[in-house]
Amino acid sequence: MTEIRKRGVLAAVICSSPFMNLGKAQARTFGVPDLRLVEIPHPFGGLALGSVQVRAAAVIPQLVSLIKEHIK
């Protein structure tokens, strides 16, 4: 994602709660401190499909907002 963002393409990383600080640090390290991180509750792995869909649906408004900000 960092290389995509460096090329000016809108990018975001969906990251579970305990890894947000690591995600921010990695974005800075790789030269894209403005890389957006969308937080999703942890744990994510091992969930039933229905639970995954609920969590995914919950972050859609954040992703739509990100796209709208980029279009302006």
Backbone as a chain_set.jsonl record, in Angstrom:
{"seq": "MTEIRKRGVLAAVICSSPFMNLGKAQARTFGVPDLRLVEIPHPFGGLALGSVQVRAAAVIPQLVSLIKEHIK", "coords": {"N": [[0.804, -1.186, 0.0], [2.006, 1.197, 0.643], [3.672, 1.905, -1.506], [1.793, 2.279, -3.519], [0.389, 4.465, -2.47], [2.435, 6.375, -2.457], [2.565, 6.936, -5.129], [0.473, 8.56, -5.492], [-2.014, 7.478, -5.525], [-5.157, 6.851, -4.112], [-5.248, 5.19, -1.048], [-5.831, 2.857, 1.571], [-5.444, 1.115, 4.65], [-6.898, -1.59, 6.205], [-7.039, -2.299, 9.5], [-6.663, -4.185, 12.453], [-7.53, -3.383, 15.842], [-5.324, -3.783, 17.88], [-3.113, -3.428, 16.285], [-2.9, -0.895, 15.287], [-1.058, 1.143, 16.133], [1.341, 0.017, 15.257], [0.817, -0.043, 12.515], [0.706, 2.728, 11.93], [3.332, 3.446, 12.573], [4.744, 1.926, 10.684], [3.812, 3.085, 8.318], [4.915, 5.664, 8.531], [7.647, 4.943, 8.558], [7.962, 3.892, 5.996], [7.638, 6.126, 4.492], [5.127, 7.311, 4.037], [3.36, 8.95, 5.819], [0.789, 9.875, 5.723], [-0.828, 7.791, 5.058], [-3.886, 6.258, 5.264], [-5.412, 4.592, 7.958], [-7.828, 2.273, 8.644], [-9.703, 1.361, 11.278], [-10.574, -1.768, 12.626], [-12.42, -3.899, 14.785], [-10.697, -6.175, 16.983], [-10.549, -9.657, 17.748], [-10.028, -10.563, 14.303], [-9.487, -12.696, 12.67], [-10.586, -16.083, 12.324], [-13.263, -15.717, 12.707], [-16.773, -16.315, 12.147], [-18.348, -16.19, 8.928], [-20.605, -14.449, 8.867], [-20.088, -12.722, 11.029], [-17.759, -11.504, 10.156], [-18.781, -10.115, 7.968], [-20.443, -8.275, 9.263], [-18.566, -6.733, 10.649], [-17.093, -5.731, 8.49], [-19.057, -4.229, 7.182], [-19.401, -2.236, 9.05], [-17.202, -0.532, 8.731], [-17.519, 0.605, 6.28], [-18.715, 3.247, 6.064], [-16.505, 4.838, 6.865], [-14.685, 4.325, 4.818], [-16.074, 5.325, 2.598], [-16.156, 8.015, 3.311], [-13.419, 8.619, 3.187], [-12.982, 8.321, 0.433], [-14.637, 10.374, -0.537], [-13.317, 12.612, 0.54], [-10.983, 12.501, -0.932], [-11.839, 13.045, -3.498], [-12.553, 15.711, -3.504]], "CA": [[0.0, 0.0, 0.0], [2.824, 2.402, 0.712], [4.115, 2.264, -2.858], [0.619, 2.796, -4.22], [0.126, 5.802, -1.932], [3.507, 7.251, -2.917], [2.265, 7.291, -6.521], [-0.657, 9.466, -5.497], [-3.269, 6.736, -5.597], [-5.844, 6.723, -2.826], [-5.055, 3.869, -0.446], [-6.077, 2.739, 3.004], [-5.201, -0.214, 5.193], [-7.818, -1.987, 7.255], [-6.127, -2.788, 10.527], [-7.368, -4.444, 13.703], [-7.209, -2.472, 16.94], [-4.003, -3.859, 18.504], [-2.044, -3.182, 15.321], [-2.974, 0.474, 14.778], [0.207, 1.855, 16.352], [2.321, -0.572, 14.349], [0.484, 0.431, 11.173], [1.13, 4.13, 11.831], [4.796, 3.462, 12.561], [5.188, 1.402, 9.391], [3.513, 4.094, 7.301], [5.964, 6.69, 8.648], [8.922, 4.342, 8.17], [7.995, 3.717, 4.551], [7.543, 7.417, 3.838], [3.758, 7.75, 3.74], [2.684, 9.156, 7.097], [-0.62, 10.195, 5.498], [-1.571, 6.571, 4.72], [-5.029, 6.133, 6.164], [-5.67, 3.301, 8.586], [-9.222, 2.106, 9.04], [-9.656, 0.428, 12.406], [-11.618, -2.777, 12.751], [-12.214, -4.57, 16.081], [-9.897, -7.387, 17.064], [-9.843, -10.328, 16.658], [-10.705, -10.656, 13.019], [-9.302, -14.067, 12.197], [-11.327, -17.148, 12.975], [-14.681, -15.382, 12.875], [-17.727, -16.843, 11.166], [-18.565, -15.271, 7.816], [-21.567, -13.418, 9.252], [-19.407, -11.755, 11.897], [-16.836, -10.759, 9.291], [-19.607, -9.198, 7.182], [-20.883, -7.199, 10.157], [-17.412, -5.853, 10.892], [-16.79, -5.053, 7.231], [-20.105, -3.229, 6.957], [-19.216, -1.147, 10.007], [-16.163, 0.403, 8.288], [-17.862, 1.183, 4.973], [-18.828, 4.713, 6.114], [-15.167, 5.437, 6.913], [-14.102, 4.218, 3.487], [-16.8, 6.274, 1.743], [-15.674, 9.338, 3.707], [-12.08, 8.738, 2.632], [-13.119, 8.526, -1.014], [-15.191, 11.711, -0.734], [-12.241, 13.579, 0.831], [-10.015, 12.427, -2.028], [-12.448, 13.59, -4.705], [-12.66, 17.185, -3.392]], "C": [[0.854, 1.261, 0.0], [3.293, 2.837, -0.675], [2.974, 2.83, -3.68], [0.348, 4.226, -3.772], [1.178, 6.801, -2.395], [3.271, 7.719, -4.355], [1.027, 8.164, -6.633], [-2.008, 8.791, -5.594], [-3.864, 6.633, -4.194], [-5.666, 5.304, -2.297], [-5.364, 3.951, 1.046], [-5.804, 1.295, 3.408], [-6.232, -0.468, 6.279], [-7.003, -2.765, 8.275], [-6.905, -3.042, 11.813], [-6.731, -3.643, 14.845], [-5.79, -2.588, 17.51], [-2.848, -3.497, 17.571], [-2.049, -1.765, 14.757], [-1.661, 1.231, 14.959], [1.3, 1.319, 15.437], [2.07, -0.087, 12.924], [0.931, 1.864, 10.95], [2.646, 4.233, 11.745], [5.338, 2.976, 11.219], [4.937, 2.415, 8.276], [4.568, 5.205, 7.334], [7.296, 6.164, 8.148], [9.055, 4.226, 6.661], [7.683, 5.002, 3.786], [6.16, 7.881, 3.441], [2.969, 7.948, 5.047], [1.201, 9.494, 6.947], [-1.444, 8.976, 5.082], [-2.674, 6.388, 5.744], [-5.159, 4.701, 6.668], [-7.123, 3.291, 9.035], [-9.246, 1.004, 10.092], [-10.874, -0.494, 12.423], [-11.371, -3.511, 14.074], [-11.424, -5.878, 15.952], [-10.627, -8.386, 17.956], [-10.696, -10.378, 15.402], [-10.626, -12.087, 12.489], [-10.133, -15.058, 12.992], [-12.802, -16.863, 13.19], [-15.526, -16.066, 11.81], [-17.983, -15.766, 10.118], [-19.534, -14.144, 8.176], [-20.948, -12.338, 10.122], [-18.435, -10.896, 11.109], [-17.629, -9.721, 8.483], [-20.085, -8.02, 8.023], [-19.743, -6.22, 10.396], [-17.04, -5.079, 9.638], [-17.803, -3.947, 6.96], [-19.914, -2.013, 7.863], [-18.171, -0.13, 9.549], [-16.465, 1.03, 6.932], [-18.036, 2.703, 5.051], [-17.471, 5.424, 6.167], [-14.513, 5.416, 5.538], [-14.77, 5.182, 2.508], [-16.328, 7.693, 2.041], [-14.28, 9.595, 3.128], [-12.133, 9.025, 1.137], [-13.644, 9.934, -1.301], [-14.138, 12.794, -0.49], [-11.265, 13.641, -0.332], [-10.542, 13.104, -3.284], [-12.468, 15.12, -4.681], [-11.523, 17.916, -4.019]], "O": [[0.468, 2.276, -0.578], [3.303, 4.031, -0.974], [3.171, 3.764, -4.457], [0.105, 5.102, -4.602], [0.852, 7.949, -2.695], [3.737, 8.79, -4.743], [0.579, 8.476, -7.736], [-3.034, 9.458, -5.729], [-3.159, 6.364, -3.222], [-5.905, 4.333, -3.014], [-5.178, 4.987, 1.684], [-5.922, 0.376, 2.598], [-6.413, 0.358, 7.174], [-6.361, -3.763, 7.949], [-7.716, -2.211, 12.222], [-5.554, -3.285, 14.801], [-5.105, -1.571, 17.616], [-1.726, -3.284, 18.03], [-1.282, -1.463, 13.842], [-1.199, 1.892, 14.029], [2.098, 2.09, 14.903], [3.013, 0.244, 12.206], [1.477, 2.185, 9.894], [3.181, 5.004, 10.95], [6.284, 3.552, 10.682], [5.773, 2.577, 7.387], [5.055, 5.635, 6.288], [7.998, 6.847, 7.402], [10.135, 4.438, 6.11], [7.486, 4.971, 2.571], [6.027, 8.761, 2.59], [2.031, 7.204, 5.335], [0.441, 9.414, 7.912], [-2.631, 9.108, 4.784], [-2.421, 6.366, 6.948], [-5.033, 3.738, 5.912], [-7.579, 4.203, 9.725], [-8.86, -0.135, 9.83], [-12.018, -0.069, 12.261], [-10.216, -3.724, 14.444], [-11.493, -6.574, 14.939], [-11.299, -7.945, 18.889], [-11.919, -10.25, 15.448], [-11.59, -12.609, 11.929], [-10.352, -14.883, 14.191], [-13.515, -17.671, 13.786], [-15.051, -16.357, 10.712], [-17.849, -14.574, 10.394], [-19.292, -12.993, 7.815], [-21.26, -11.158, 9.961], [-18.303, -9.699, 11.367], [-17.19, -8.581, 8.336], [-20.127, -6.888, 7.54], [-19.944, -5.006, 10.349], [-16.708, -3.897, 9.715], [-17.429, -2.847, 6.553], [-20.234, -0.89, 7.476], [-18.247, 1.034, 9.944], [-15.726, 1.907, 6.485], [-17.541, 3.401, 4.166], [-17.31, 6.493, 5.579], [-13.862, 6.383, 5.142], [-14.093, 5.789, 1.678], [-16.123, 8.485, 1.121], [-14.008, 10.689, 2.632], [-11.404, 9.882, 0.64], [-13.151, 10.61, -2.204], [-14.074, 13.778, -1.228], [-10.773, 14.716, -0.677], [-9.769, 13.677, -4.052], [-12.407, 15.753, -5.735], [-11.492, 19.147, -3.995]]}, "num_chains": 1, "name": "protein.A"}
